[in-house]
Amino acid sequence: MAQPAAKSAFEDALAALRRDPMHPVRVHVEDMDVEMRAVRTPAPEIPLGDYLASLGPWEGESTEELLELLREGRRMGGSKEPPKDL
């Protein structure tokens, strides 16, 4: 079992990692150098329809209103034009 000083060192390293999860943290404990890093947990795979529904209500918008939203995104720097044959 880890000594109190080792436990404190790990807790301090974990606190530093929580403050800045983009950078790994190194700690020296009991003659050992340990590096801790945060890793991304993959997002759960959900059906596309469920994902889109979770983004907010789209019910009631006409096709033309949705296309205008896409066109506005394009004007603001988006990369694709909405399809014209909808």
Helices and strands as residue ranges (DSSP letters): H 4-19, E 25-29, E 32-36, H 48-55, H 63-75
